[in-house]
């Protein structure tokens, strides 16, 4: 912004570009005046030669390996960086402020630890195991994550979707066969609990090993393929399964469990068959618990958080109240037949190796669990790292999750994951680092050794009520559909497809179907991308879609085509089809018409070595000499805007060159504008310029247009070139560009009043009354 009293600011020419910018501004009214740019018309060859093209260094395989080997150095600094990279807590604690951070971390740790108790017990039940195993998951994995994790605000522990996925595997495996013993088979497990626990720990161990391997191989990038609509649709669909699994506890009935595709339908059919056996005492207790939870979370907690920055631990209160009511009524399970948690052992289970013989049967389940867990954790870690301005290493996070769950699998823990609700609370009450995990684990250790048995009379329906109320955040995501419908139909389809796939086919198969569909949408978008013709914005050197802006004008005699996608094997035919359709010039048809006219009129066409038309001689004077198809006789040039092409492959390159050569043989010159360096390098390596004149490439669309109109481009037939020289031009083009105003070579007066006899100069004057 110009200061008061300053009417103009002159900018010096950019180095090596020969540009002269003059900006006139009225400081009093804060308007930008005129901008004039004077520079030569650049073909790509001239620009590269005049501006020191460097490009990328080409390395042989040997040179690449040598560079990698020589880049590995062993020094004290390198060793220190490696250790700190593998154990990020060292760097975090080195900058730890005891006075400022410790009190906040203790408060956050105690708050999150209180949340762990009811959630751990509830999600342990969701996993198909006794609730105490959820407390083991809430205790040990967060403690291990403290040493390896890079996120300072994640709360690792139990999570509904992951617990459901583990529980699905546990319910599917035939424990009856594993514990049966006969003359031909030896029992693999002594009890059903041992079998179910073995399955859970085996899946956890295998998924954790996969995560460590992905981290060591630097495969943290895989999360970029899990789009936000995909993960939100996945978790919403999984929430339907979680809700369904808890209905039997709410109703106090027993029904058969199902796994695999359409299991929800079979489950609801089984529930309706035994719904007459509903235990109304259980229903009343669960409904009362849910009402208290909803009222507190929706009405009371917002006001409490505004004052003390921490929510009311209503879930723990519900657990305590339900336990006291059950105990006070003389063990309600015996009086009203309400299922309770039962015996809760004290202490921490000893180490035990997961059943390795089960791993081959659990590979597909472990893959889905590992990916879903990683996607959920990393998305939350990125959220908090951006909010607080610290770095988060996705590869190290993979190692951290893997190490936490590998160790946990040896101590009767199933897969741990980050929870959004706990992480938000940890951040909201002021948690600074993962020291909060040590504090929360310490609180859980007290519960496991001293308080655990007091919850033996806790009704399962109370835990089911906690799970169902906590699903609200996932079901609210259904509102995404309305927004996505208006923003992106593709994202809408991804969300809906994975949601329906998860609901109908189960979580693991639904994830696979949704992931494949998500990748296909990327292919669909690039297979048939948007294409358009460009027109010139009056008084500027800008070119925009003529179907979008009414003010844009097509330059006479020229069609400017834009293909907004990479050009590769899947869309090469679409490129040619749209090019022919948009321009109205089918290269093959025009070529055939010219050949037929040659035979009919005795016309001889002379071609250059690239296939372009050099001259035309006719033995019959019928006025058709050198003319194209009558319907498009005024179109002699096509400019292809390549600025939106990210890359080109072999098939795309062949189609590109074939189209250009066919057009040249039909008497139409094709110019290439805005081609990126990596594409030009690919074209050069593939021998593209053996067929196509490299002089047809220009740095921008406007350079190509000016070159065509001024007659500077590669030679066309004499009469065609002459017709271009005298194209009827609109007044605004004549006003803006000197080469548009007078096309006679060597005598072009530009808008600044000087002539150019050696090089064409583009003068662009843009009158923009734009407020700052």
C-alpha positions, 0 to 999 in steps of 0.5 A: 500500500502506498503511503500518503503523498506517493502517487507512483512506485516504480519496480525495477526490472526482474533479473534476466527477464527484461521486464519493466513494471510500472504501478500507478496508484492513487493513495488517497482513494486506495486504488490500483491504477495501470500495470504495464508489462513489456517483455519479448514473446518467449518460445520455450526454447528461447526462454530456456536458453536465456534464463539458464535452465538447470533441470534435475540431475540425472543419476545412474543407479550406481551414482544413486547408491553411492550418494546414499552410502556416502550420505550415511555418516557416523558421528556423535551428533548423528547418533544423538539425533537418531536416539532422540528421533526414536525416543521423542520423550527425551527432546520433550522432557529436555524442554520441560518446565516443571513450574509451568507444565507439571501442575497442568499435566497432573490435573489433566492426567487425573481427569483423563484417568477418571474417564478411563475407568468407565470407558475402559470397562465399557469397551472391554465388554464391547470387545467380548471380554470381561470389563477388567481387560479394558482397564488393562488397555487403559493402563499399559499402552499409554505408558509405553506411548509416553516413550515413543510418541510424538504427539503431546495430546493424544489419549491412548486407550480403549476406543469404540470402533477398534474394540468392535473390530477386535470383538468381531474377530473374537466372536467369529473364531470357533472357540468351541473347537479350540477348547474341545478335546478328543482322541484326535485333537488336544484342547488348545485352550482350557476355558472359553475366556482363555480362547477369546483373550488369545484371539484378541491378543493375537490380532493385536500382536500381528497388527502392532508388528505391521505398524512397526514395519510400516514405520520402519519402512517410512510408510506413514504416507498411506494415510493420505489415501484414507480421505476424511469422508472415508474415515467419517463414513467408516466410523459412522457405519461402525457406530451402527454395529456398536449400537446393535451389539449393546441392545441385548444388554439394554434389554437384558436378553440373550441372543445369538451372535453373528459375524460376516456380511449381513450380520446386522440383519441376522442380529436384529432378526434374532433379537426380535425373536426373543424380545418378549423376554425383555427384562424391564428392570434392566431397561429402566436402569439403562434408560435412567442412566442414559437420561442422566448422561445426556442431560449432563453432557448436553446441558450441564457440562458446557456451563461447567467447562466454561468455569473450570475447563473440565467436564463433570465426570458423569460416566464415573458417577454413573458407574459408582451409582449403579454399583451402589444401587446394585450392592445396596439392593442385595446384589441386584443380579440375584433379585431382578436377574440383571447381569453384572460384571462379576468377579474382577481380579486384582493386580496386573496379569503376568506376561504371556505370549499370544498364540502365534499359531493363530496368526496366519488366520488373522492376517486380513483382520490385522491389516484392517485393524492396523490401518483403521487404528493408524488412520484414527490416531494420526488424524487426531495427532495432526489436529493437535499438532497444528493447533499447538504448533509442534511437529508430528512424525507419522512414521514415528507415530506408527512405531509408537503405536506398534510398540505400545500394542506389542508390549500390551499384547503380552499383558492381556491387552487388546488393540489400543487407540486414541479417543477424541473425547479423552484427547479433547478433555486432556487438551482442554484442561491444560495438558502439555505433554504425555506426562499426563499418560504417566499420571493417568496410568498411575491412577489406574494402577491404584484402581487395578490393585485396590478398587477393582473388586468394588465394581463386581456388582456393576450392572452391564446395562450401565456400561452399555448406556455409557457406550450408546451415549458416547456414540452421539458424536459418530452419528452426528457425522451423518449430517456430512451428507448434506454438506458433501452433496453441495460441495462434492458429489464424489466425496458424497458417494465415498461417504455413502458407499463406505457407510453402507458397505460397513453396515451391510458387509461388516467393518473389515470388508466395508473398509476394503470396499470403501477404500477401493471405491475411494481410489476409483473416484480418483481414477474417474476424475482423471479419466474424464477430466474437465476440458474447455476452450479459453478466450482472452479477457479484454485488455489483459493477457489472461485467458479463461473458460469461455463457458464461464466468463461472458466477457472472454473472447476467442481470438479469431483463427485460433482455438485454445484448448485446456485439459485439466488433468495429467495425460496418461493411459486412462484418459489419452483417448478422452483427450483426443476426443474432447480436443476434436469436439471442442475445437470442431476440428477432427484431425483424422477427418480433416486429413482425409478431406484434404487427401480427397480434395487433392485427388479431386483437384489435382492438388499437390501438398508438400510436407516438411520432415515433421509432416507439416504443410510447406506448400500447396500447388493445384492444377485446377483453379477452383478456389480451394487451394490450401483451404481446410474443410469449409466449415472451419476454413478460418481456423488454422491454429490450435493452442493446447494449454498444458499448464494444468497437466501434472505429468504425462506417461508413455501412452499419453505422449504417443497420443499427444504427438499423434494428434499434433502430427495429424493436425499438421498434415491437415494444415493446422498448426498446434502450439503447446503452452505452459508445459512444465519442465518434468513433462518437457523432459519426459517428452524429450526422453521419449523422442517426442521432438523427433516428430514435433517441432520444439519451436511450437512450445511457448511459456504461456498461452498469451505468448503463443497467441501473440506468436501466431497473430504476429506470424512468428510461429513455425511456418504454415502454407504461405496463403494461410500465414497471410490470412493470419497476418490480417485476421479481423481483430476486436478493438480491445485486442488492438488497443491492448497489444501492439502485435494485435494492432499492426501485424506487419513484421518489423513495423510494430508500434507498441502502446509506449510509442517505440518500435521493435524491429528485432523482437516482438514485444507484448504490451499488456495494460490492465485497467483494474479499479480494485480496492486494496 
